[in-house]
Amino acid sequence: MKLSVLLCVYCKNDPERLDAVFRSMERQTRPADETVVVCDGALTDGIEKVLEAHANETVKLVRSEKNVGRGAARNMGIKECCGELIAICDADDISVPQRFELQLERFENDGSLAVVGGWCSERGDDDSVRVRRVPESDGEIKKMLRVRCPFNNMTVMMRKSALLKAGGYEEVNSGEDYIMWASMASNGEKSENIPQVLCCVETDLTFYKRRGGMEYFRRERFMMKRLLEKGIIGRARYLINVTQRFFVQVCLPNGLRRLFYRAVIRSKD
């Protein structure tokens, strides 16, 4: 099966980290057939130099004159992807060398699969490493979907046909991935996660700070509303989810929020 990588970049990405992302894709034991890079608005000279350094016949640049946001940028890129399988790569997360090979093997072994993700490791500014484990089976994934996102989005590979059937990404400020997984689940699509680390992420204190505050809570509440509208959750679960998020994202100070994420959602390697 033909494999496309979809990578979106914008002006605030770190050029050094982006360069490492490209190198991790070039080291894959089963390289992608093409890499579609969506340039979401004007980029810095440093980012442009990285794109130039990794330019070849398999890299396709798609440029947007203005910054349109991740959901809209990914939709632009999906239209340019030639592969039936699309691997999502973030501009600052490093894929392990066997990632694509492992995921392609799952698709080849099960033609009913629409989405295959995996675990990710997170290295903190104190050099501690924690793993975000997500459920493996389709049933477990759909169960977790009612509470929180059952995928590490930067690890996901999916069928383009299933993605288009779900309507692509909603062009919202946040949560476009989560909403799309809900749409796929509503369509009866089958998913799984490989119980291995597929991507490596670096975090610091601002990582948890960005996951707090009233504006972040409003976006999370919007996602829960969309899940309610799609029939993924009922009114009672909606109220529980919103209440829990208000406590963690608005009431907890950043230091305690960091401890909560590390203790409840991430586990030590």
PyMOL commands that set and color helices and strands:
alter all, ss='L'
color gray80, all
select helices_A, chain A and resi 15-26+45-53+70-80+99-109+138-145+153-155+160-165+176-186+205-209+214-229+235-251+254-265
alter helices_A, ss='H'
color red, helices_A
select strands_A, chain A and resi 3-9+34-40+59-64+85-89+94-95+113-123+129-132+157-159+190-202+267-268
alter strands_A, ss='S'
color yellow, strands_A
deselect
rebuild
show_as cartoon
